Amino acid sequence: MMTKKTAELSPESVARFERKRLAAEEGARALADVQRQGIEVRKNMARLREAREAKEAEEARLTPAPTLKKRSKKQAR
């Protein structure tokens, strides 16, 4: 049997195509959003790391080095 191909698309196929197109656009937007958020997080982490390291360096500079006490020799009994 031969099937007749029509030049017109059925409403179901048009709706299916539209849903796929919208899903692809939303997926691309979501992926771009996740990547953008990842970049922002890494920038913030770098900023916080620099601040922490600067604070630690300042604390190390201000804190005097501990001095070692000499132990006295005990006399044997």
C-alpha positions in Angstrom: 0.0 0.0 0.0 1.2 3.4 -0.7 0.9 6.2 1.8 0.3 9.7 0.6 2.8 12.3 1.8 1.2 15.7 2.5 3.0 19.0 2.3 1.2 20.1 5.4 2.4 19.0 8.8 -0.1 17.6 11.3 -0.9 19.7 14.3 0.6 17.1 16.6 3.9 17.1 14.8 4.0 20.9 14.8 3.3 20.9 18.6 6.0 18.3 19.1 8.5 20.3 17.1 7.7 23.4 19.1 8.1 21.6 22.5 11.4 20.3 21.4 12.6 23.7 20.2 11.5 25.3 23.5 13.2 22.6 25.6 16.4 23.0 23.7 16.3 26.8 24.2 15.6 26.4 27.9 18.3 23.8 28.3 20.9 26.1 26.6 19.8 29.0 28.9 20.0 26.8 32.0 23.5 25.5 31.0 24.7 29.1 30.5 23.3 30.1 33.8 25.0 27.3 35.6 28.3 28.1 34.0 27.9 31.8 34.9 27.2 30.9 38.5 30.3 28.7 38.6 32.5 31.5 37.4 31.0 33.8 40.1 31.6 31.2 42.8 35.2 30.7 41.7 35.8 34.5 41.7 34.4 34.8 45.1 36.5 31.9 46.4 39.6 33.5 45.0 38.7 36.9 46.6 38.1 35.2 50.0 41.3 33.2 49.8 43.3 36.3 49.1 41.7 38.1 52.1 42.4 35.1 54.3 46.0 34.8 53.2 46.6 38.5 53.7 45.1 38.3 57.2 47.2 35.3 58.1 50.4 37.1 56.8 49.5 40.2 58.8 49.0 38.1 62.0 52.2 36.2 61.4 54.1 39.5 61.0 52.6 40.9 64.2 53.0 37.8 66.3 56.5 37.5 67.8 58.2 34.2 67.2 58.1 32.0 70.3 61.4 31.8 72.1 62.7 28.5 73.3 63.6 28.2 76.9 66.8 26.5 77.9 66.2 23.6 80.1 68.5 23.4 83.1 70.4 20.3 83.7 69.2 18.4 86.7 71.8 17.0 88.9 71.8 13.2 89.3 71.1 12.0 92.9 
